[in-house]
């Protein structure tokens, strides 16, 4: 069994194509491609953490039958985080925020450092404290990583503050595929490398300016 993360499929939401510049001609094409890509990676026995906005809210685009219709077509066992469109689309999830906590045990240290446990206090995995929520503004600055949706194509990883990051799991920035923890970790590592390059570039520029000032003196 594998674990996957994704967010904001927006099934049935035609306007999301133009709002977020999605590469589809019709809403039917969008629905079909997202279903196909999801099932290419996710197996029936896998678990999917879905961070909100599964299907468009209300009416003909988000009624109960439509939600069930899409869920039946997708592999995996879903854990749904409530999105802003999930108030009226019959999804009825009550989870607004969920935490992943480190597993600290001999079993983790000696056999599987990626051991998972699901408890009333959250999901336990490896050595990371992680908050999962739909909106980035609900991220927790007290944990090093936050997983969110909602922001669509705006960014993949950004800094919340000096000690905390936000990772965007919306499909637009992951080529419309669900992703693994390892892929998320790789994106965070890339972000940190680029961040360090930026800091070094800033420091080099400051050094150059100071040298020029000294030469002019």
N, C-alpha and C positions, 0 to 999 in steps of 0.2 A: 504493500500500500504506500502511495505517495501523497504528499501534501502540496496544494497549489493555492496561489493567491491571484485574485483578479477583481475588477470593479467596473461598474457603469456600462453594462451591456446595452441598456436603454432599448430593449426589444420593442418594436412597434412604434418607435418615436421617430417619425420621418424628419422632423425639423432638426434633430441632433446632427444630421448629416451636414447641413449648412452651418449650424452653430459652431461645430467643432472641426469643420473641414474634413469630415470622414470621406475616404476614397470610394464611395458607392454612388451608383446612379439612382437606386430606389431603396426603399425601406425593406422590401422583400430580399433584395440582394444582400443588404447589411445583415439581416437576420440569419440568412443561410450561411454566409461566410463566418460569422461569429460562432454559430453552432458547429460548423465543420472544424474550425480551428480549435475550438474547445475540446471536441472529441478526438482530435488527432493526438492530443497530449494526455487528457484525463481518462483514466480507466474507471469502470463501474465501481470498483472497490476503493477508489481514492477519495480523499477529503478535500473539499474546496472551501476556502475562506473567501466569501464574497462580500466586498466592502461597500455595498449599497447601490441602489438604482438599477435593479434587475430588469424591470420593465416599466414603461411609461405609466404614469398614474391615471386612474379613473377611466370611465367611459369605455368606448369601443377599443381603445388602445391598451387598456390595462385592467380589464375586468378579471374576475377569478378564473374563468375558463381559459383566457389567454395566458395567464401566468402558469397554470397547470400544463397547458399545451407546450410551452417552451421548456419548463422544467423536465417534462417527460422525455424530451429530445436530447437532454444533456447528460453526459456521464458524471458520476461522482456523487458523493453525499455532501450536501451543502450546509455550511454554517453561515447564515445570513446576518450581516450587520445592517442596521436600518439606515437607508439613505433618505434624502429629502423627498424623493418621488415615491418612497415606499409607504407613505401614510395612507394612500388611497388606492393602492393597486392589489389589495387582497393578500399580499405576502405575509402580513401580520407578524413579522419578527419583532421581538421585544428587546433585542440586543442593540444597544446604542454604542457600546464601547466594550472591547475585550482586551485582556492583557496576556502576553506571553511572558512567562517567568523562567529563569534558568532552572535546569534540573541539577541539583547538587547531591550526587550519590555515588557510591562506589561503582555501581553499574555503569553510570555515565562515564566515569574515568577509565574503567578497565575494558569496556566492550563497545559501547555505542555512544559516541559523544554527541550524537544527534537524536538522542532519545526524546520522545514526546510523551507527555501525560496531560490529559484533560481533567481538570478538577474544578470545584466550585470557585476557586480563586483565580482561574484562568488556565491558559494553555502553557505547558512547561516545555521548553526546548533549549537544548544546548547551553550556551553561556550568555544569552542576550535577554535583556528586559525590553519588551516591545509593547507598544500600545496600538491597537487597531481600532479605527473609527472612520466614519464616512468623510466628514469635513476636516480639512487641515487645521482650521481654527479651533477644533476640539482636541488637538494633539496635546500630549502630556510632556512638558519640558523636563520632568523628573526622570524620564527614561531616555536612553541614548538613541533609540530608533522608534519612529512612529510610522505606521502604514496607514494610508488614507486613499480615498477616491475623490470624486466630486470636481477636481480641478481639470480633468480631461487632458488636453494637449499642452497645458501650460508649462510643465516641467516634469522631470523624472525624479530627481533628488534635489532637495534644497535644505539649507540650514535653518532650523528653528531658533537656535541660539548657540552659544559657544559649545555646549555639551550635548545638544540634541539635534537630530536630523528628521526630516519628513520624506518618506518615499511614496511616490504617487503610483498606485497600482491600476490606474485607469487603462483600458485596453488601447487607447490611442498611442500611448508611449511604449507599448510592448508588442506592436505589430498585431494587435487583436488576438493575442494568445494569453492564456493563464501562465503564470511563471512559478518557478520553484524558489525555495529559500536560497539556494546556491546562486541562482541568477540575480536575486535581489541583493545578496551579499556582494556579488561582482559589481553591480551598478553602484553600490555604496563605495566600494573600494576605488572605482574609477573616478567617482565624484571627489573623493578625498585626495587622490593623486592630482587631479586638475586644480583643486583648491590649493594644494601646496605649491604647484607651479605658479599660480596666480600670486600667492604670497611672496614667493621668491622673485617673481618679476617686479612686483611692487618694491621690494627691498633693493633690487638691482637698480631700478629707476631712481629711487631716492639716493642711492650711493652715487650714481652718475651725476645727478643734480648737485650734490654736495661737492663732488670733485670739481665740477665746472665753476661753482661759486668760489672755491678756494683758488682756482687758477686765475679767476678774474680779480681776485683781491690784491 
